């Protein structure tokens, strides 16, 4: 995979696949300025308004950001001092400021320090501390905070019984963690088998280990499915598969244990769409996608759903990927951002239009980007402060 050298490669790997080599990565990650675009109805753009933005705008008053993540309708940022800031929808306390008031500019999460990784769920937020423990807040109706209850939390609570964690990821109503022994642990809603313990149509309010899975190096959450990358470069997935988002050549309503994605090797990064699609980055800098494609979010020039990976058209030299609700984002090694899929009404593709795109288009006026992510209808980037 082409990259901007070792430093750029490590930074992109940290952000794109939600893996962190703690604590060393915290010391070497570049910090920068956050930008956002797309739906702003709940303040998730962070520019002090509720306006939709069709091209990138700078988040108000926030610098020194080393990671940024999109929840469903809120945004989470990690600063280089180990503090977490949030903005956007706060219906369930997902901003962690002790209230349920939407915020149109960033607010600091109460009582948290020493954070080294962040993740956004649909309506909850998760962070990883430098002692290997996980903390979460927001909606907990399905046990997605992992504290053994179904009580919503407006301030952070610790996930029960998990230590030695090196990576975290959020699905819409479930949460995923990777331990330093290569095992994967999941909790929250399990309607479609997204927990991966062989059951479905229940909830898990504390972490359970995914059945028969070791050697994992990266994790990602889709809306109602889960994806992992193993140390041999293969990708495995489980949960809902009604649009083929598990990528094993089948269609099924649920799949409660891991299956291997068909015909895909040499993968270096994975991402889940918060809707029903999945994305992978190979070591040759190409992007592959599968699952739901009604808005062109697979980037192959069609709106045909795919149950095996297909090559995204015309993209090379990619070093990071991310999935939104029905759109997809990629970061090239020249610091430009490319997007495709749903764009109507909100402008989450950032090309100044509200036209859906079935193949990648460049995000307008944004260069020098070092990290990307997305919420359901909004998109995020960190730009290096140097010109």
C-alpha positions as CSV (number, residue, x, y, z in Angstrom):
1,X,0.0,0.0,0.0
2,X,1.3,3.4,-0.9
3,X,1.5,5.9,1.9
4,X,3.1,9.1,3.1
5,X,5.9,7.2,4.9
6,X,5.9,5.4,8.2
7,X,4.3,8.2,10.2
8,X,1.5,8.7,7.8
9,X,0.9,5.0,7.4
10,X,0.7,4.4,11.1
11,X,-1.7,7.3,11.6
12,X,-4.0,6.2,8.8
13,X,-4.0,2.6,10.1
14,X,-4.9,3.8,13.6
15,X,-7.9,5.7,12.4
16,X,-9.2,3.6,9.5
17,X,-9.3,0.2,11.1
18,X,-9.9,1.3,14.7
19,X,-6.8,-0.4,16.0
20,X,-4.3,1.1,18.3
21,X,-0.9,-0.1,19.4
22,X,-1.2,1.4,22.9
23,X,0.4,3.3,24.3
24,X,3.0,4.0,21.6
25,X,0.6,5.2,18.9
26,X,-0.7,8.0,21.1
27,X,2.7,9.6,21.1
28,X,3.3,9.6,17.3
29,X,-0.1,10.4,15.9
30,X,-0.3,13.7,14.0
31,X,-2.7,16.3,15.5
32,X,-4.8,18.6,13.4
33,X,-7.9,20.6,12.8
34,X,-11.3,18.8,12.4
35,X,-13.7,19.5,9.5
36,X,-17.2,18.3,8.8
37,X,-19.9,18.4,6.2
38,X,-23.4,16.9,5.5
39,X,-26.4,16.9,7.7
40,X,-26.2,19.5,10.5
41,X,-29.8,19.3,11.9
42,X,-28.6,18.3,15.4
43,X,-25.4,20.3,15.5
44,X,-23.2,17.3,14.4
45,X,-21.2,19.6,12.0
46,X,-20.0,21.5,15.1
47,X,-19.9,25.0,13.5
48,X,-22.4,26.5,15.8
49,X,-25.4,26.0,13.5
50,X,-28.0,23.5,12.5
51,X,-27.4,24.0,8.8
52,X,-26.5,21.3,6.3
53,X,-23.1,21.8,4.8
54,X,-22.4,20.7,1.2
55,X,-18.7,21.3,1.4
56,X,-16.3,21.0,4.4
57,X,-16.4,23.6,7.2
58,X,-14.1,23.8,10.2
59,X,-15.4,22.6,13.5
60,X,-15.5,25.6,15.9
61,X,-12.8,26.1,18.4
62,X,-11.1,22.7,18.3
63,X,-7.4,22.0,17.4
64,X,-4.9,19.4,18.4
65,X,-7.3,16.6,17.3
66,X,-5.7,13.1,16.8
67,X,-8.9,11.1,16.1
68,X,-12.4,11.8,15.0
69,X,-15.4,9.5,14.9
70,X,-19.0,9.8,13.8
71,X,-21.9,8.4,15.7
72,X,-25.3,8.2,14.1
73,X,-26.1,11.9,14.6
74,X,-23.2,13.0,16.8
75,X,-19.5,13.4,16.6
76,X,-16.6,12.5,18.9
77,X,-13.1,13.9,18.8
78,X,-9.9,12.9,20.8
79,X,-7.3,15.6,21.5
80,X,-3.6,15.1,21.9
81,X,-4.0,15.7,25.6
82,X,-6.1,12.6,26.1
83,X,-9.4,14.5,26.5
84,X,-12.6,13.8,24.6
85,X,-14.9,16.4,23.0
86,X,-18.4,15.7,21.5
87,X,-21.1,17.6,19.7
88,X,-24.4,17.0,17.9
89,X,-27.5,15.0,19.0
90,X,-27.7,14.2,22.7
91,X,-31.1,12.6,23.1
92,X,-29.8,9.7,25.2
93,X,-26.8,11.5,26.8
94,X,-24.4,10.3,24.0
95,X,-22.3,13.5,24.4
96,X,-21.4,12.6,27.9
97,X,-21.7,16.1,29.4
98,X,-24.4,15.1,32.0
99,X,-27.3,16.5,29.9
100,X,-29.6,15.5,27.1
101,X,-29.2,18.8,25.3
102,X,-28.0,18.9,21.7
103,X,-24.8,20.8,21.3
104,X,-23.8,22.8,18.2
105,X,-20.2,23.3,19.2
106,X,-17.9,20.9,21.0
107,X,-18.2,20.2,24.7
108,X,-15.7,18.3,26.8
109,X,-16.8,14.9,28.3
110,X,-16.9,15.1,32.0
111,X,-14.3,13.3,34.2
112,X,-12.3,11.5,31.5
113,X,-8.5,11.6,31.0
114,X,-5.9,9.3,29.5
115,X,-8.0,8.3,26.5
116,X,-6.2,6.7,23.6
117,X,-9.0,5.7,21.3
118,X,-12.6,6.6,20.6
119,X,-15.6,5.1,18.8
120,X,-19.2,6.2,18.0
121,X,-22.2,4.0,18.1
122,X,-25.5,4.9,16.7
123,X,-26.7,6.7,19.8
124,X,-23.8,5.9,22.2
125,X,-20.1,6.6,22.6
126,X,-17.2,4.4,23.6
127,X,-13.6,5.3,24.6
128,X,-10.5,3.3,25.5
129,X,-8.3,4.4,28.4
130,X,-4.5,3.9,28.5
131,X,-5.0,1.3,31.2
132,X,-6.9,-1.0,28.8
133,X,-10.3,-0.3,30.2
134,X,-13.4,0.8,28.2
135,X,-15.9,3.5,29.2
136,X,-19.2,4.4,27.5
137,X,-22.2,6.6,27.7
138,X,-25.5,7.4,25.9
139,X,-28.2,5.0,24.9
140,X,-28.2,1.7,26.8
141,X,-31.6,0.2,26.0
142,X,-30.0,-2.9,24.5
143,X,-27.0,-3.1,26.9
144,X,-24.7,-1.4,24.4
145,X,-22.7,0.3,27.2
146,X,-21.8,-3.1,28.7
147,X,-22.2,-2.2,32.3
148,X,-24.7,-5.0,33.0
149,X,-27.8,-2.7,32.9
150,X,-30.1,-1.2,30.3
151,X,-30.1,2.2,31.9
152,X,-29.1,5.2,29.7
153,X,-26.1,7.1,30.9
154,X,-25.3,10.8,30.4
155,X,-21.8,10.5,31.9
156,X,-19.2,7.7,31.4
157,X,-19.5,4.3,33.0
158,X,-17.0,1.4,32.8
159,X,-17.7,-1.6,30.7
160,X,-17.8,-4.6,33.0
161,X,-15.0,-7.2,33.3
162,X,-12.9,-6.2,30.3
163,X,-9.2,-5.3,30.5
164,X,-6.2,-5.6,28.2
165,X,-8.2,-4.0,25.3
166,X,-6.3,-2.5,22.4
167,X,-9.2,-1.5,20.0
168,X,-12.8,-0.5,20.1
169,X,-15.6,-0.1,17.5
170,X,-19.3,0.7,17.5
171,X,-22.2,-0.7,15.6
172,X,-25.5,1.1,15.7
173,X,-26.8,-0.7,18.9
174,X,-23.8,-2.9,19.7
175,X,-20.2,-2.5,20.7
176,X,-17.0,-4.4,19.8
177,X,-13.6,-4.7,21.6
178,X,-10.4,-6.4,20.6
179,X,-8.1,-7.8,23.4
180,X,-4.4,-8.0,23.3
181,X,-4.6,-11.8,22.9
182,X,-6.4,-11.4,19.5
183,X,-9.9,-12.3,20.8
184,X,-13.0,-10.3,20.1
185,X,-15.7,-9.3,22.6
186,X,-19.1,-7.9,21.8
187,X,-22.2,-6.6,23.7
188,X,-25.5,-4.9,23.1
189,X,-28.3,-5.7,20.8
190,X,-28.2,-9.1,19.2
191,X,-31.3,-9.2,17.0
192,X,-29.5,-10.6,13.9
193,X,-26.6,-12.4,15.6
194,X,-24.3,-9.4,15.6
195,X,-22.8,-10.4,18.9
196,X,-21.3,-13.5,17.3
197,X,-21.9,-16.1,20.1
198,X,-24.2,-18.3,18.1
199,X,-27.4,-16.8,19.4
200,X,-29.8,-14.1,18.1
201,X,-32.9,-12.1,19.0
202,X,-31.7,-11.2,22.5
203,X,-29.5,-8.6,24.2
204,X,-26.1,-8.9,25.9
205,X,-25.6,-6.2,28.6
206,X,-22.1,-7.4,29.4
207,X,-19.3,-8.5,27.0
208,X,-19.3,-12.0,25.5
209,X,-16.5,-13.6,23.5
210,X,-17.1,-14.2,19.8
211,X,-17.1,-17.9,19.1
212,X,-14.1,-19.6,17.5
213,X,-12.2,-16.5,16.5
214,X,-8.5,-15.7,17.3
215,X,-5.7,-13.9,15.6
216,X,-7.7,-10.7,15.0
217,X,-5.9,-7.5,14.4
218,X,-8.7,-5.0,13.6
219,X,-12.4,-4.6,14.2
220,X,-15.3,-2.6,12.7
221,X,-19.0,-2.3,13.3
222,X,-21.8,-2.0,10.7
223,X,-25.3,-1.0,11.6
224,X,-26.3,-4.5,12.5
225,X,-23.3,-6.6,11.6
226,X,-19.7,-6.9,12.7
227,X,-16.5,-7.2,10.8
228,X,-13.0,-8.3,11.7
229,X,-9.6,-8.5,10.0
230,X,-7.3,-11.4,10.9
231,X,-3.5,-11.4,10.9
232,X,-3.5,-13.5,7.7
233,X,-5.2,-10.6,5.8
234,X,-8.6,-12.3,5.6
235,X,-11.9,-10.7,6.6
236,X,-14.7,-12.3,8.7
237,X,-18.2,-11.1,9.4
238,X,-21.4,-12.0,11.2
239,X,-24.9,-10.6,11.9
240,X,-27.5,-9.3,9.5
241,X,-26.9,-10.4,5.9
242,X,-30.1,-9.4,4.1
243,X,-28.2,-7.3,1.5
244,X,-25.1,-9.5,1.4
245,X,-23.0,-7.3,3.7
246,X,-21.3,-10.4,5.1
247,X,-19.7,-10.9,1.7
248,X,-19.7,-14.7,1.7
249,X,-21.9,-15.1,-1.4
250,X,-25.2,-15.7,0.4
251,X,-28.2,-13.7,1.5
252,X,-29.7,-14.3,5.0
253,X,-31.6,-12.4,7.6
254,X,-29.2,-13.4,10.4
255,X,-25.9,-15.2,10.8
256,X,-24.8,-15.5,14.4
257,X,-21.3,-16.9,13.9
258,X,-18.3,-15.6,11.9
259,X,-18.1,-16.4,8.2
260,X,-15.2,-15.6,5.9
261,X,-15.6,-12.9,3.2
262,X,-15.2,-14.6,-0.2
263,X,-12.1,-14.1,-2.3
264,X,-10.5,-11.3,-0.4
265,X,-6.9,-11.5,0.9
266,X,-4.2,-9.0,1.6
267,X,-6.5,-6.7,3.4
268,X,-5.0,-4.0,5.6
269,X,-8.1,-2.0,6.8
270,X,-11.9,-2.6,7.2
271,X,-14.9,-0.4,7.8
272,X,-18.6,-0.9,8.2
273,X,-21.4,1.3,6.8
274,X,-23.8,2.3,9.5
275,X,-26.5,1.1,7.1
276,X,-25.9,-2.3,5.4
277,X,-22.6,-2.3,3.5
278,X,-19.0,-3.2,4.2
279,X,-15.7,-1.8,2.9
280,X,-12.1,-3.2,2.8
281,X,-8.7,-1.7,1.8
282,X,-6.1,-4.0,0.3
283,X,-2.4,-3.7,0.5
284,X,-2.2,-2.6,-3.1
285,X,-4.2,0.6,-2.3
286,X,-7.5,-0.6,-3.9
287,X,-10.9,-0.4,-2.2
288,X,-13.5,-3.3,-2.2
289,X,-17.1,-3.1,-1.1
290,X,-20.2,-5.3,-0.7
291,X,-23.7,-5.3,0.6
292,X,-26.5,-2.8,0.1
293,X,-26.0,-0.5,-2.9
294,X,-29.3,1.4,-3.5
295,X,-27.5,4.8,-3.4
296,X,-24.3,3.6,-5.2
297,X,-22.5,3.3,-1.9
298,X,-20.4,0.4,-3.3
299,X,-18.9,2.7,-5.9
300,X,-19.1,0.3,-8.9
301,X,-21.3,2.6,-11.0
302,X,-24.5,0.6,-10.3
303,X,-27.2,0.3,-7.7
304,X,-27.1,-3.5,-7.6
305,X,-26.6,-5.1,-4.2
306,X,-23.5,-7.3,-4.0
307,X,-23.0,-10.4,-1.8
308,X,-19.3,-10.7,-2.6
309,X,-16.7,-8.0,-2.7
310,X,-16.5,-5.8,-5.8
311,X,-13.7,-3.3,-6.8
312,X,-14.6,0.4,-6.3
313,X,-14.1,2.1,-9.7
314,X,-11.1,4.2,-10.4
315,X,-9.5,4.5,-7.0
316,X,-5.9,3.8,-6.3
317,X,-3.3,4.8,-3.7
318,X,-5.9,4.7,-0.9
319,X,-4.7,4.6,2.7
320,X,-7.9,5.0,4.8
321,X,-11.6,4.2,4.4
322,X,-14.8,4.8,6.3
323,X,-18.5,4.1,6.0
324,X,-21.5,6.3,6.6
325,X,-25.2,5.4,6.6
326,X,-25.4,5.0,2.8
327,X,-22.2,6.6,1.7
328,X,-18.5,5.7,1.7
329,X,-15.3,7.8,2.1
330,X,-11.7,7.1,1.1
331,X,-8.4,9.0,1.9
332,X,-5.7,9.1,-0.8
333,X,-2.0,9.2,0.0
334,X,-1.9,12.8,-1.5
335,X,-4.2,14.0,1.3
336,X,-7.4,14.3,-0.8
337,X,-10.7,12.8,0.2
338,X,-13.1,10.9,-2.1
339,X,-16.7,9.9,-1.5
340,X,-19.6,8.1,-3.2
341,X,-23.2,7.0,-2.4
342,X,-26.0,8.9,-0.9
343,X,-25.8,12.7,-1.2
344,X,-29.3,13.9,-1.6
345,X,-30.7,16.5,0.9
346,X,-27.6,16.6,3.1
347,X,-24.5,16.9,1.0
348,X,-22.5,14.3,2.9
349,X,-20.3,13.7,-0.2
350,X,-18.9,17.2,0.1
351,X,-18.8,18.0,-3.6
352,X,-21.1,21.0,-3.3
353,X,-24.2,19.1,-4.7
354,X,-27.0,17.0,-3.5
355,X,-26.7,14.4,-6.3
356,X,-26.1,10.8,-5.4
357,X,-22.8,9.5,-6.9
358,X,-22.3,5.9,-8.0
359,X,-18.6,6.3,-8.5
360,X,-16.1,8.3,-6.4
361,X,-16.0,12.1,-6.5
362,X,-13.4,14.3,-4.8
363,X,-14.5,16.3,-1.8
364,X,-14.3,20.0,-2.6
365,X,-11.5,22.2,-1.4
366,X,-10.0,19.8,1.1
367,X,-6.3,18.8,1.0
368,X,-3.7,17.8,3.6
369,X,-6.1,15.4,5.3
370,X,-4.7,12.8,7.7
371,X,-7.9,11.0,8.9
372,X,-11.5,10.5,8.0
373,X,-14.7,9.1,9.4
374,X,-18.5,9.4,9.0
375,X,-21.8,9.5,10.8
376,X,-25.1,8.4,9.3
377,X,-25.5,11.5,7.2
378,X,-22.4,13.5,7.9
379,X,-18.7,13.1,7.1
380,X,-15.6,14.1,9.0
381,X,-11.9,14.7,8.4
382,X,-8.8,15.9,10.3
383,X,-6.6,18.3,8.3
384,X,-2.9,18.7,9.2
385,X,-2.4,22.3,10.3
386,X,0.7,22.9,8.1
387,X,0.0,24.1,4.6
